[in-house]
């Protein structure tokens, strides 16, 4: 540490990211523009560790880097981005729910597919092709009657 500031390598190590990530965050405004030593080393305040962690947690929730930068810029300029954060989080939750529903449909489709393929393989003579992948022409969103039709030998 230099005084009460962290060099970029120290910050990267403590925050668990690469120095390239710090430079990128600085360019985007997620981190404030760093001070420089006479040798050109970047110096960040210790609070930058929490800011990097905040950005990493927000990324895990589906926030984009530009959204994180916008929120932090608003906050840094004295604004109150709380309603924006809530609105974005609600949209991300809705999207996540849709993704989970799609994954559940895909899971159900794959379970039926595995059962059907096991049955088809039992009926296929050894050394013969069962042509299993040819039954994948339609998407998993089709209803189960279409699945039965597609999986017929």
Secondary structure, 3 states (H helix, E strand, C coil): CECCEEEHHHHHHHHCCCHHHHHHHHHHCCCCCCEECCCCCEEEECCHHHHHHHHHHHHHCCCCHHHHHHHHHHHHCCCCCHHHHHHHHHHHHHHHHHHHHHHHHHHHHHHHHHHHHHHHHHHCCCCCCCCHHHHHCCCCCCCHHHHHHHHCC
